[in-house]
Amino acid sequence: MKIQIKLSKDEAEAFKNFSQMVKPEEISDDDFMKTVFVAGCETLNRQLQELVQKYAIENQEELASSGITVVEGEDGQVKLMDSDKVETSEAVEEA
């Protein structure tokens, strides 16, 4: 896959300066750009996950009315589950 990013003159200069300061000499420019891109994607993914977690906690009632149960794990992570499956699991555990 090939991704092309068009930067303004200032953005290109800023990236060049950043690259010159932090890129190890043994890494090619292409590999460095790939690393920066992938790291940015991973960071964005973590931020989105945090936003979903926050939304789920703050909107449990709204989600419940849509048939979604918010289940908070021991580790603090929130999972969204089909309310019917949660009720079935609870019934099995009680039996």
C-alpha positions in Angstrom: 0.0 0.0 0.0 1.2 3.5 -0.7 0.1 6.5 1.2 0.9 10.0 0.1 0.7 12.9 2.5 0.8 16.4 1.2 2.4 18.8 3.7 2.6 22.5 3.6 6.0 24.1 3.4 6.0 24.8 7.1 4.8 21.3 8.0 7.5 19.8 5.7 10.1 21.9 7.4 8.9 21.0 10.8 8.9 17.3 10.0 12.4 17.6 8.5 13.7 19.3 11.7 12.0 16.7 13.9 13.4 13.8 11.8 16.9 15.2 11.9 16.7 15.5 15.7 15.3 12.0 16.6 15.8 9.6 13.7 18.6 7.2 14.3 21.2 7.3 11.5 20.9 3.5 10.8 17.2 3.8 10.0 16.2 4.9 6.5 14.0 7.9 5.9 11.2 5.6 4.6 11.3 3.3 7.6 11.3 6.3 10.0 8.3 7.8 8.3 6.5 4.4 8.5 7.3 4.2 12.2 6.0 7.7 12.8 2.8 7.0 10.9 2.1 3.6 12.6 2.8 5.2 16.1 0.4 8.0 15.2 -2.3 5.4 14.2 -1.7 3.5 17.5 -2.1 6.6 19.5 -5.2 7.6 17.7 -6.6 4.1 18.3 -5.9 4.4 22.0 -7.6 7.8 22.2 -10.7 6.5 20.4 -10.9 3.5 22.8 -10.7 5.9 25.7 -13.5 8.0 24.3 -15.7 5.0 23.7 -15.0 3.8 27.3 -15.9 7.3 28.7 -19.0 7.5 26.5 -20.2 4.0 27.6 -19.8 4.9 31.3 -21.5 8.2 31.0 -24.4 6.9 28.8 -25.2 3.5 30.4 -28.9 4.2 30.6 -29.1 5.3 27.0 -27.2 2.3 25.8 -29.4 0.0 28.0 -32.5 1.3 26.3 -30.9 0.2 23.0 -30.3 -3.3 24.3 -26.6 -2.8 25.2 -25.3 -3.5 28.7 -22.2 -1.8 29.9 -20.0 -4.2 31.9 -17.0 -2.9 33.8 -14.2 -5.4 34.3 -12.0 -5.7 37.4 -9.3 -4.0 35.4 -11.5 -0.9 34.9 -12.0 -1.7 31.2 -15.6 -1.4 29.9 -17.2 -3.9 27.6 -20.4 -3.5 25.7 -22.6 -6.6 25.6 -25.9 -7.5 24.1 -28.4 -7.2 27.1 -30.0 -10.5 26.2 -26.7 -12.4 26.4 -25.9 -10.7 29.7 -29.3 -11.8 31.2 -28.7 -15.4 29.9 -25.2 -15.5 31.4 -26.5 -14.2 34.8 -29.3 -16.8 34.8 -26.8 -19.6 34.2 -24.5 -18.3 36.9 -27.4 -18.2 39.4 -28.4 -21.8 38.7 
